[in-house]
Amino acid sequence: MIEKVNPSHPDKLSDRIAGAIVDLAYRKDNNPKIAVEILLGHGNCHIIIESSLNFTDDEINPIVERIAGKLNLDLQVVPQDVYLAGNQSSSIKCGDNGIFRGVPLSY
């Protein structure tokens, strides 16, 4: 099965915004810890960033406007989860959501 989505679809725009935020994190720090969740729709952009860094509306809003246009920004930035921070302290591993440092869970 193949999914073909218009490049202006909110899911694609969300992916691009998240990527740009990760790029910003690497401009701010050599080894940032960051996870980004984005929900776009109905004139709103909800962003939750869990990170070792801090981000402001003034940094994130230009990214959103460049990629998705003028939207109402709802930004929440929280510190990285203590468990995940410890889990990512050793070698780089690949997980289901990308590459991260840590040990995969076993069931």
Stockholm file with secondary structure:
# STOCKHOLM 1.0

chainA/1-107         MIEKVNPSHPDKLSDRIAGAIVDLAYRKDNNPKIAVEILLGHGNCHIIIESSLNFTDDEINPIVERIAGKLNLDLQVVPQDVYLAGNQSSSIKCGDNGIFRGVPLSY
#=GR chainA/1-107 SS CCCCCCTTSHHHHHHHHHHHHHHHHHHHCSSCCEEEEEEEETTEEEEEEEESSCCCHHHHHHHHHHHHCSCEEEEEEEECCHHHHHHTSSSEEEETTEEEESCCCCC
#=GC SS_cons         CCCCCCTTSHHHHHHHHHHHHHHHHHHHCSSCCEEEEEEEETTEEEEEEEESSCCCHHHHHHHHHHHHCSCEEEEEEEECCHHHHHHTSSSEEEETTEEEESCCCCC
//
